[in-house]
Amino acid sequence: MSHPHPDLGTPPPLAKNGLRVVPLGGLGEVGRNMTVVEHDGRILIIDCGVLFPEDNQPGVDLILPDFSYIADRLDKIDAIVLTHGHEDHIGAVPYLLRLRPDIPLVGSKLTLAFLESKMKEHRITPVLREVREGQRATYGAFDCEFIAVNHSIPDALAVFVRTPAGTLLATGDFKMDQLPLDGRITDLRAFARLGEEGVDLFLVDSTNAEVPGFTVSEREIGPVLDRVFTQATGRLVVASFASHVHRVQQVLDAAAVHGRRVALVGRSMVKNMKIAADLGYLNPPDGVLIDLKKVDDLPDDRVVLMSTGSQGEPMAVLSRIANRDHQVSVGPGDTVVLASSLIPGNENAVFRVINGLMRLGAKVVHQSNARVHVSGHASAGELLYCYNIVRPRNVMPVHGEVRHLVANGALAVQTGVPAERVVLAEDGVVVDLVDGKARIAGAVPCGYVYVDGSSVGGVTDAELKDRRILSEEGFISIFAVVDSQSGNLVAGPQLHARGVAEDEDRLAEIVPQIEKALAEAVAGGNYDNQQLQQAIRRTVGRWASSRLRRRPMIIPVVVQA
């Protein structure tokens, strides 16, 4: 089974008076968030996001949750509730809707607007159900109430789910910024009210559970940006997530104060900010925004470029600028600001971009040398407040790596939640809430599904291993022709190598060994192509390991004539 707990068996049928929670992503990783909630044969899905690939997954564009657990029960899904518009929470929705396009999508105005734009690219017409904080709506077996939470994107929501089997409160991603730019704070009064009603299972954002104290307010970025703008003498490039409306607003406001004009760079940045402006979530000062084509008409000290690529994505704008592969260029006197935190796993890619920009002469301002980003997630102090306000009967930490989940569970215990009522689960682990108590009931397959170009799920871990071998070890191909009657060698063997730092003369020394291996195989009665190829593969593999200290991919081809 493709989950981290092979000791757990297949879960039994859900008790009639039970509520089942199955995380298909987001527990044990930062991304790919998706939680399946089941009651009385019906299904509610909370979020459906993507995970971005790491260096050891070459060629992969996106990683999706594994939908196999629900694939034969798509007709039982009453709705998909989306807590906010970040890719790790909505990015996989189009791929699920390919299986059933009419599943209702429930979310706030901005979340659905971002999602609807994405659906057009996939040529899907979604069924949208817009909700807002304070609203209550029923979807099949699930009575849902939506609560305002503050995050690094506007219009984020927590969801409280009422069922006859119990209640569930999922925070989504949140923090408790008391002075948010849009004035929309996390509604702790609603949390307290729901706590009084009774929260049987509390699903809590764990990303910053290891960070002591409280997450810094978004407003503290403003003075730092002001200093950067004051000190900058040439062009300014600010890189951020394409959905970080608040950060873009701060850059626009700072540009207006310092007499600079701002051009948005990157397709996703332009698209998302147009949506945010049209809906009133982004308010550009008059005359500040300009088209990218007009940037060269202005002096460098009057230009700001707001771009994507803060995570070092190879095809994003900032990486292409660093590689001199974009119409935008930077050099001595220019300043680049990476206005986001490092997502775990992206460190090498980000530092590679920073080094490339500095090699071009630009000054780079990032989280390590200035406070140009604050987190969108609640730190330990805020989580403690939430536990004390909600007083949940059971806690299930979500959204984070294992270390984050464990730290979050420890916080819950400190506030008085019994340790046996804190469920530490990972992707694929099934949690049942029965008679007010949550427990692990088993596990289901929950592997990675890779999007590779137009292929979805076609690339396996074995193929990724082959790609890594090709990139790190190279390959050797061997071509030989044998007589179909006698099995004797007619032509070859011919060797060709790529990515192996040896000349042809060195490779020639293996030829006699290949000939001997083929002769021995034929003498043993092995005329089958596959067996002959295997004999070649073993012989070349042993030679490459002992003489080259390498393990290249070996591709033998035997033709019978």
C-alpha positions as CSV (number, residue, x, y, z in Angstrom):
1,M,0.0,0.0,0.0
2,S,1.3,3.4,-0.9
3,H,1.0,5.1,2.5
4,P,3.5,5.5,5.3
5,H,1.8,2.9,7.6
6,P,1.9,-0.5,6.0
7,D,1.0,-1.9,9.4
8,L,-2.5,-0.5,9.1
9,G,-5.0,-2.7,7.2
10,T,-8.0,-1.8,5.1
11,P,-10.6,0.0,7.3
12,P,-13.8,-1.8,8.2
13,P,-17.1,-0.4,7.0
14,L,-18.0,2.9,8.7
15,A,-20.3,2.5,11.7
16,K,-23.8,3.8,11.0
17,N,-23.4,6.5,13.7
18,G,-19.9,7.3,12.6
19,L,-18.1,10.1,10.7
20,R,-15.0,9.1,8.7
21,V,-12.2,11.5,7.8
22,V,-9.6,10.5,5.1
23,P,-6.8,12.9,4.3
24,L,-5.6,12.3,0.7
25,G,-3.0,15.0,0.9
26,G,-1.5,17.7,3.1
27,L,-0.6,15.5,6.1
28,G,3.1,14.8,6.0
29,E,3.8,17.4,3.3
30,V,3.1,21.1,2.7
31,G,0.8,21.0,-0.3
32,R,-1.7,18.7,-2.1
33,N,-4.3,19.4,0.6
34,M,-7.4,17.2,0.3
35,T,-9.7,15.8,3.0
36,V,-12.6,13.4,2.4
37,V,-15.4,13.5,5.0
38,E,-17.9,10.6,4.9
39,H,-21.2,10.0,6.7
40,D,-24.2,7.8,5.9
41,G,-22.8,6.8,2.5
42,R,-22.3,10.4,1.4
43,I,-19.1,12.4,0.8
44,L,-17.9,16.0,1.4
45,I,-14.5,17.0,0.2
46,I,-12.6,19.8,1.8
47,D,-10.0,21.3,-0.5
48,C,-8.4,19.7,-3.5
49,G,-4.9,21.1,-4.2
50,V,-1.6,20.3,-5.8
51,L,2.0,19.7,-4.6
52,F,4.8,21.2,-6.6
53,P,7.7,18.8,-7.6
54,E,11.1,18.7,-6.0
55,D,14.5,18.3,-7.7
56,N,14.3,14.5,-7.4
57,Q,11.1,14.4,-9.6
58,P,12.5,15.6,-13.0
59,G,10.1,16.5,-15.7
60,V,7.0,16.5,-13.4
61,D,4.8,19.6,-13.6
62,L,2.4,19.0,-10.7
63,I,1.6,16.3,-8.1
64,L,-2.1,15.5,-7.5
65,P,-3.9,13.6,-4.7
66,D,-4.7,10.0,-5.5
67,F,-8.4,10.0,-6.3
68,S,-8.6,6.1,-6.4
69,Y,-10.3,6.0,-3.0
70,I,-13.3,7.9,-4.2
71,A,-13.1,7.0,-8.0
72,D,-15.9,4.4,-7.8
73,R,-18.1,6.7,-5.6
74,L,-18.1,10.0,-7.4
75,D,-21.9,10.0,-7.5
76,K,-21.8,10.1,-3.7
77,I,-19.9,13.4,-3.5
78,D,-22.3,16.2,-2.4
79,A,-19.8,19.1,-2.7
80,I,-16.2,20.2,-2.7
81,V,-15.7,23.0,-0.1
82,L,-12.7,25.2,-0.8
83,T,-11.2,27.1,2.1
84,H,-9.2,29.6,-0.1
85,G,-7.7,30.2,-3.5
86,H,-4.1,29.0,-3.1
87,E,-2.9,26.4,-5.6
88,D,-2.2,23.8,-2.8
89,H,-5.9,24.0,-2.0
90,I,-7.6,24.4,-5.4
91,G,-5.1,23.4,-8.0
92,A,-6.3,19.7,-8.4
93,V,-10.0,20.5,-8.7
94,P,-10.0,20.5,-12.6
95,Y,-8.4,17.0,-12.5
96,L,-11.1,15.7,-10.2
97,L,-13.8,17.4,-12.3
98,R,-12.6,15.5,-15.3
99,L,-14.0,12.5,-13.6
100,R,-17.3,14.2,-12.7
101,P,-17.8,17.8,-14.0
102,D,-21.0,18.6,-12.1
103,I,-19.7,18.3,-8.5
104,P,-20.7,21.6,-6.8
105,L,-17.8,23.8,-5.9
106,V,-18.3,25.8,-2.7
107,G,-16.2,28.8,-1.8
108,S,-15.9,32.5,-1.3
109,K,-16.1,35.0,-4.2
110,L,-12.4,35.4,-4.8
111,T,-11.7,31.6,-4.4
112,L,-14.3,30.7,-7.0
113,A,-13.2,33.5,-9.3
114,F,-9.6,32.1,-9.3
115,L,-11.0,28.6,-9.8
116,E,-13.3,29.6,-12.6
117,S,-10.4,31.2,-14.5
118,K,-8.5,27.9,-14.1
119,M,-11.5,25.9,-15.3
120,K,-11.6,27.8,-18.6
121,E,-8.1,26.6,-19.3
122,H,-9.3,23.0,-18.8
123,R,-12.5,23.7,-20.8
124,I,-14.8,22.7,-17.9
125,T,-17.9,24.6,-17.0
126,P,-18.1,24.2,-13.2
127,V,-21.1,24.3,-10.9
128,L,-20.3,27.1,-8.5
129,R,-21.8,27.8,-5.1
130,E,-20.6,31.1,-3.6
131,V,-20.7,31.5,0.2
132,R,-19.4,34.0,2.7
133,E,-18.5,34.1,6.3
134,G,-21.5,33.7,8.7
135,Q,-23.5,31.8,6.0
136,R,-24.8,28.3,6.6
137,A,-25.8,25.9,3.9
138,T,-26.6,22.2,3.5
139,Y,-25.0,19.9,1.0
140,G,-26.5,16.4,1.1
141,A,-25.8,14.9,4.5
142,F,-23.6,17.9,5.6
143,D,-24.7,21.1,7.2
144,C,-21.9,23.6,6.7
145,E,-21.2,26.9,8.4
146,F,-18.5,29.2,7.1
147,I,-16.2,31.3,9.3
148,A,-13.9,34.2,8.3
149,V,-10.2,33.5,8.8
150,N,-7.2,35.7,8.0
151,H,-4.5,34.3,5.7
152,S,-2.1,35.5,3.1
153,I,-4.9,35.7,0.5
154,P,-8.2,37.5,0.9
155,D,-11.6,35.7,1.5
156,A,-10.2,32.6,3.3
157,L,-12.8,30.6,5.2
158,A,-12.9,27.9,7.9
159,V,-15.8,25.4,7.7
160,F,-17.8,23.9,10.5
161,V,-19.5,20.7,9.4
162,R,-22.6,19.4,11.4
163,T,-23.7,15.8,10.9
164,P,-25.8,13.4,13.1
165,A,-22.6,11.6,13.8
166,G,-20.8,14.6,15.2
167,T,-19.3,18.0,14.3
168,L,-16.0,18.9,12.6
169,L,-14.2,22.3,12.4
170,A,-11.6,22.6,9.7
171,T,-9.6,25.9,10.0
172,G,-8.0,25.8,6.5
173,D,-4.9,27.9,6.4
174,F,-5.1,30.7,8.9
175,K,-3.4,33.1,11.3
176,M,-4.7,35.7,13.8
177,D,-3.4,39.0,12.4
178,Q,-5.1,41.6,14.5
179,L,-4.4,44.5,12.1
180,P,-4.9,42.9,8.6
181,L,-4.7,45.1,5.6
182,D,-8.3,44.4,4.6
183,G,-9.6,44.6,8.1
184,R,-10.9,41.1,8.0
185,I,-9.8,39.2,11.1
186,T,-10.1,35.6,12.1
187,D,-13.5,35.3,13.7
188,L,-12.6,34.0,17.2
189,R,-16.1,34.9,18.4
190,A,-17.5,32.4,16.0
191,F,-14.8,29.9,17.1
192,A,-15.9,30.4,20.7
193,R,-19.6,30.0,19.8
194,L,-18.9,26.8,18.0
195,G,-16.8,25.6,20.9
196,E,-19.8,26.1,23.2
197,E,-22.0,24.1,20.8
198,G,-19.3,21.4,20.7
199,V,-16.5,20.6,18.3
200,D,-16.1,16.8,18.1
201,L,-13.1,16.9,15.8
202,F,-10.8,19.9,15.2
203,L,-8.7,19.9,12.1
204,V,-6.0,22.6,12.7
205,D,-3.4,24.2,10.4
206,S,0.0,22.9,11.6
207,T,2.5,24.8,9.3
208,N,3.9,27.1,12.0
209,A,3.3,24.9,15.1
210,E,7.0,24.8,15.8
211,V,7.3,28.6,15.7
212,P,6.9,30.2,19.2
213,G,4.8,33.2,19.8
214,F,2.6,35.0,17.3
215,T,2.9,35.5,13.6
216,V,3.9,39.0,12.7
217,S,1.3,41.3,11.2
218,E,1.2,41.9,7.5
219,R,1.4,45.6,8.1
220,E,5.0,45.3,9.3
221,I,6.0,44.6,5.7
222,G,5.1,48.2,4.7
223,P,8.0,50.0,6.4
224,V,10.5,47.5,5.2
225,L,9.3,47.9,1.6
226,D,9.4,51.7,2.1
227,R,13.1,51.4,3.1
228,V,13.9,49.2,0.1
229,F,12.1,51.7,-2.3
230,T,14.0,54.6,-0.7
231,Q,17.4,52.9,-1.1
232,A,16.8,51.5,-4.6
233,T,18.6,53.6,-7.3
234,G,17.7,51.5,-10.4
235,R,14.9,49.1,-11.3
236,L,13.0,47.3,-8.6
237,V,11.8,43.7,-9.2
238,V,9.5,42.3,-6.5
239,A,8.7,38.6,-6.7
240,S,5.8,37.0,-4.9
241,F,3.1,34.4,-5.2
242,A,0.8,35.2,-8.0
243,S,-2.2,35.0,-5.6
244,H,-0.7,37.2,-2.8
245,V,-3.1,40.1,-3.3
246,H,-2.1,41.9,0.0
247,R,1.6,41.8,-1.0
248,V,0.8,43.3,-4.4
249,Q,-1.3,46.0,-2.8
250,Q,1.6,47.0,-0.6
251,V,4.0,47.2,-3.5
252,L,1.5,49.3,-5.5
253,D,1.0,51.6,-2.5
254,A,4.8,52.0,-2.0
255,A,5.3,52.7,-5.7
256,A,2.8,55.4,-5.6
257,V,4.5,57.1,-2.6
258,H,7.9,56.9,-4.3
259,G,6.8,58.0,-7.7
260,R,7.3,54.7,-9.5
261,R,5.1,52.8,-12.0
262,V,4.4,49.1,-11.6
263,A,4.1,46.5,-14.4
264,L,2.8,43.1,-13.6
265,V,5.0,40.3,-15.2
266,G,4.0,36.7,-15.6
267,R,0.7,35.3,-17.0
268,S,-0.6,34.0,-13.6
269,M,0.3,37.3,-11.9
270,V,-1.5,39.4,-14.6
271,K,-4.6,37.1,-14.6
272,N,-5.0,36.9,-10.8
273,M,-4.5,40.6,-10.1
274,K,-7.0,41.5,-12.8
275,I,-9.6,39.2,-11.2
276,A,-8.8,40.7,-7.7
277,A,-9.1,44.2,-9.0
278,D,-12.3,43.5,-10.9
279,L,-13.8,42.1,-7.7
280,G,-12.6,45.0,-5.5
281,Y,-9.9,43.0,-3.5
282,L,-7.1,44.9,-5.1
283,N,-7.2,48.8,-5.3
284,P,-4.4,50.1,-7.5
285,P,-3.6,53.8,-6.9
286,D,-4.5,56.0,-9.9
287,G,-1.9,55.9,-12.7
288,V,0.5,53.4,-11.0
289,L,-0.1,50.3,-13.1
290,I,1.3,50.3,-16.6
291,D,1.7,47.8,-19.4
292,L,5.0,45.9,-19.5
293,K,5.6,47.1,-23.0
294,K,5.9,50.7,-21.7
295,V,8.6,49.9,-19.1
296,D,11.5,50.7,-21.4
297,D,10.1,54.2,-22.0
298,L,10.7,55.1,-18.3
299,P,14.0,55.7,-16.5
300,D,15.0,52.7,-14.4
301,D,14.5,54.6,-11.1
302,R,10.8,55.0,-11.9
303,V,10.1,51.3,-12.6
304,V,8.8,48.4,-10.4
305,L,8.2,45.0,-11.9
306,M,5.9,42.7,-9.9
307,S,6.7,39.2,-10.9
308,T,6.2,35.5,-10.2
309,G,9.0,33.1,-9.3
310,S,9.8,33.7,-5.7
311,Q,10.1,29.9,-5.1
312,G,12.8,29.4,-7.8
313,E,10.4,27.8,-10.3
314,P,12.5,27.1,-13.4
315,M,10.0,28.5,-15.9
316,A,8.7,31.4,-13.8
317,V,9.7,35.0,-14.6
318,L,12.4,35.5,-11.9
319,S,14.3,32.3,-12.9
320,R,14.2,33.4,-16.5
321,I,15.5,36.9,-15.6
322,A,18.4,35.3,-13.6
323,N,19.2,33.1,-16.7
324,R,19.0,36.0,-19.1
325,D,16.1,34.3,-20.8
326,H,13.4,37.0,-20.4
327,Q,12.7,40.4,-22.0
328,V,13.2,41.9,-18.5
329,S,16.8,42.3,-17.5
330,V,18.5,43.4,-14.4
331,G,22.1,44.5,-13.7
332,P,24.2,46.7,-11.4
333,G,22.1,49.2,-9.5
334,D,18.9,47.2,-9.7
335,T,17.2,45.6,-6.7
336,V,15.3,42.4,-6.6
337,V,13.0,41.6,-3.6
338,L,11.9,38.0,-2.9
339,A,8.7,38.8,-0.9
340,S,7.8,35.3,0.2
341,S,9.1,32.6,2.5
342,L,10.9,29.4,1.4
343,I,8.6,26.5,1.0
344,P,10.4,23.4,2.3
345,G,12.1,21.6,-0.6
346,N,12.6,24.8,-2.7
347,E,15.7,26.0,-0.9
348,N,18.2,25.0,-3.6
349,A,16.1,26.4,-6.4
350,V,15.7,29.7,-4.7
351,F,19.4,30.1,-3.8
352,R,20.2,29.2,-7.4
353,V,18.1,32.1,-8.6
354,I,19.5,34.5,-5.9
355,N,23.1,33.6,-7.0
356,G,22.2,34.1,-10.7
357,L,20.7,37.6,-10.0
358,M,23.7,38.6,-7.9
359,R,26.0,37.4,-10.6
360,L,24.3,39.9,-12.9
361,G,25.1,42.7,-10.4
362,A,21.7,43.1,-8.8
363,K,21.1,43.6,-5.1
364,V,18.8,40.8,-3.7
365,V,16.6,41.4,-0.7
366,H,15.1,38.2,0.8
367,Q,13.7,36.8,4.0
368,S,17.2,36.0,5.4
369,N,18.4,39.6,5.2
370,A,15.2,41.7,5.6
371,R,11.6,41.2,6.8
372,V,10.1,41.3,3.4
373,H,7.6,38.5,4.1
374,V,5.5,37.4,7.0
375,S,3.9,34.0,7.2
376,G,0.2,33.3,6.5
377,H,0.0,30.6,9.2
378,A,-0.7,30.7,12.9
379,S,2.3,30.3,15.2
380,A,2.3,28.3,18.4
381,G,0.9,31.1,20.6
382,E,-2.1,31.6,18.2
383,L,-2.8,27.8,18.1
384,L,-2.8,27.7,21.9
385,Y,-5.4,30.5,21.9
386,C,-7.6,28.5,19.5
387,Y,-7.4,25.3,21.5
388,N,-8.4,27.2,24.6
389,I,-11.3,29.0,22.9
390,V,-12.7,26.0,21.0
391,R,-12.1,23.3,23.6
392,P,-12.4,20.5,21.1
393,R,-13.1,16.9,22.1
394,N,-10.7,15.5,19.6
395,V,-7.9,17.1,17.6
396,M,-6.4,16.1,14.2
397,P,-3.5,18.3,13.2
398,V,-3.4,18.9,9.4
399,H,-1.4,20.8,6.8
400,G,2.2,20.2,7.4
401,E,5.1,17.9,7.5
402,V,5.3,15.2,10.3
403,R,7.3,17.5,12.6
404,H,4.6,20.2,12.3
405,L,1.8,17.7,13.0
406,V,3.6,16.4,16.1
407,A,4.3,19.9,17.4
408,N,0.7,20.9,16.9
409,G,-0.5,17.8,18.7
410,A,1.7,18.6,21.6
411,L,0.2,22.1,21.8
412,A,-3.3,20.6,22.0
413,V,-2.2,18.3,24.9
414,Q,-0.7,21.3,26.7
415,T,-4.1,23.0,26.7
416,G,-5.8,20.0,28.3
417,V,-6.9,17.8,25.3
418,P,-6.2,14.2,26.4
419,A,-3.3,12.7,24.5
420,E,-5.4,9.8,23.4
421,R,-7.8,12.3,21.8
422,V,-5.1,13.8,19.6
423,V,-4.9,11.8,16.3
424,L,-1.6,12.1,14.5
425,A,-2.4,10.8,11.0
426,E,-0.8,11.1,7.6
427,D,-2.0,10.9,4.0
428,G,-4.2,7.8,3.5
429,V,-4.7,7.1,7.2
430,V,-8.4,6.7,8.0
431,V,-9.8,8.4,11.1
432,D,-13.3,7.4,12.4
433,L,-15.3,9.5,14.8
434,V,-17.7,7.2,16.6
435,D,-19.6,8.0,19.8
436,G,-17.6,11.2,20.3
437,K,-14.2,9.6,20.1
438,A,-11.8,9.8,17.2
439,R,-9.5,6.8,16.4
440,I,-7.4,5.5,13.5
441,A,-9.4,2.8,11.7
442,G,-7.0,1.7,9.0
443,A,-5.4,3.1,5.8
444,V,-6.1,3.4,2.1
445,P,-3.7,3.7,-0.9
446,C,-2.7,7.3,-1.3
447,G,0.3,7.7,-3.6
448,Y,1.5,10.6,-5.7
449,V,-0.2,11.1,-9.1
450,Y,2.1,13.0,-11.4
451,V,1.1,15.5,-14.1
452,D,3.8,15.3,-16.8
453,G,2.9,17.4,-19.8
454,S,-0.4,16.1,-21.1
455,S,0.0,12.9,-19.1
456,V,-1.9,12.5,-15.8
457,G,-0.9,9.5,-13.8
458,G,1.1,8.0,-16.6
459,V,4.5,8.6,-15.0
460,T,5.3,6.2,-12.1
461,D,8.0,6.3,-9.4
462,A,9.9,3.7,-11.4
463,E,10.0,6.0,-14.4
464,L,11.1,8.9,-12.2
465,K,13.9,6.6,-10.9
466,D,14.9,6.0,-14.6
467,R,15.0,9.7,-15.2
468,R,17.2,10.3,-12.2
469,I,19.6,7.5,-13.3
470,L,19.8,9.0,-16.8
471,S,20.5,12.5,-15.4
472,E,23.1,11.3,-12.8
473,E,24.7,8.2,-14.3
474,G,24.1,8.4,-18.0
475,F,23.3,5.3,-20.2
476,I,25.0,2.7,-22.3
477,S,23.3,1.0,-25.2
478,I,24.4,-2.3,-26.7
479,F,23.3,-3.5,-30.1
480,A,23.9,-7.1,-31.3
481,V,22.6,-9.4,-34.0
482,V,22.4,-13.2,-33.5
483,D,21.6,-16.0,-35.9
484,S,18.0,-17.2,-35.2
485,Q,18.9,-20.8,-35.8
486,S,22.3,-21.3,-34.1
487,G,22.3,-18.3,-31.7
488,N,25.8,-17.4,-32.9
489,L,26.7,-13.7,-32.9
490,V,26.4,-12.3,-36.5
491,A,27.1,-8.6,-35.9
492,G,28.2,-6.4,-33.1
493,P,28.1,-5.9,-30.2
494,Q,28.2,-2.2,-30.8
495,L,28.3,0.1,-27.7
496,H,27.1,3.7,-27.5
497,A,27.3,5.8,-24.4
498,R,25.8,9.2,-23.3
499,G,26.5,10.9,-20.1
500,V,29.4,8.5,-19.3
501,A,32.7,10.2,-19.1
502,E,34.7,7.5,-21.0
503,D,35.9,7.3,-24.6
504,E,35.1,4.5,-27.0
505,D,38.4,2.8,-26.5
506,R,37.6,2.3,-22.9
507,L,34.2,0.9,-23.8
508,A,35.8,-1.5,-26.3
509,E,37.3,-3.5,-23.5
510,I,33.9,-4.9,-22.5
511,V,33.2,-6.3,-25.9
512,P,35.0,-9.7,-25.4
513,Q,33.1,-10.2,-22.1
514,I,29.7,-9.5,-23.9
515,E,30.6,-12.0,-26.6
516,K,31.5,-14.6,-24.0
517,A,28.3,-14.0,-22.0
518,L,26.2,-14.5,-25.2
519,A,28.1,-17.6,-26.1
520,E,27.5,-19.1,-22.6
521,A,23.8,-18.2,-22.7
522,V,23.4,-19.9,-26.1
523,A,25.4,-22.9,-24.9
524,G,22.9,-23.2,-22.0
525,G,20.0,-23.3,-24.5
526,N,18.9,-19.7,-24.0
527,Y,18.0,-18.4,-27.4
528,D,15.2,-16.0,-26.2
529,N,15.9,-12.3,-26.9
530,Q,14.9,-11.3,-23.4
531,Q,17.4,-13.8,-21.8
532,L,20.2,-12.7,-24.1
533,Q,19.5,-9.1,-23.3
534,Q,19.6,-9.9,-19.6
535,A,22.9,-11.6,-20.0
536,I,24.3,-8.5,-21.7
537,R,22.8,-6.2,-19.0
538,R,24.4,-8.2,-16.2
539,T,27.8,-8.3,-17.9
540,V,27.9,-4.5,-18.7
541,G,26.5,-3.7,-15.3
542,R,29.2,-5.5,-13.4
543,W,31.9,-4.0,-15.6
544,A,30.6,-0.4,-15.2
545,S,30.3,-0.8,-11.4
546,S,33.9,-2.2,-11.0
547,R,35.8,-0.2,-13.6
548,L,33.8,3.1,-13.9
549,R,32.3,3.2,-10.3
550,R,29.1,4.2,-12.0
551,R,25.6,2.6,-12.3
552,P,24.4,3.8,-15.7
553,M,21.1,2.8,-17.4
554,I,22.0,-0.2,-19.6
555,I,19.8,-0.7,-22.7
556,P,20.7,-3.9,-24.6
557,V,19.0,-4.6,-28.0
558,V,19.3,-8.1,-29.5
559,V,18.0,-8.7,-33.0
560,Q,17.6,-12.2,-34.5
561,A,18.4,-12.6,-38.2
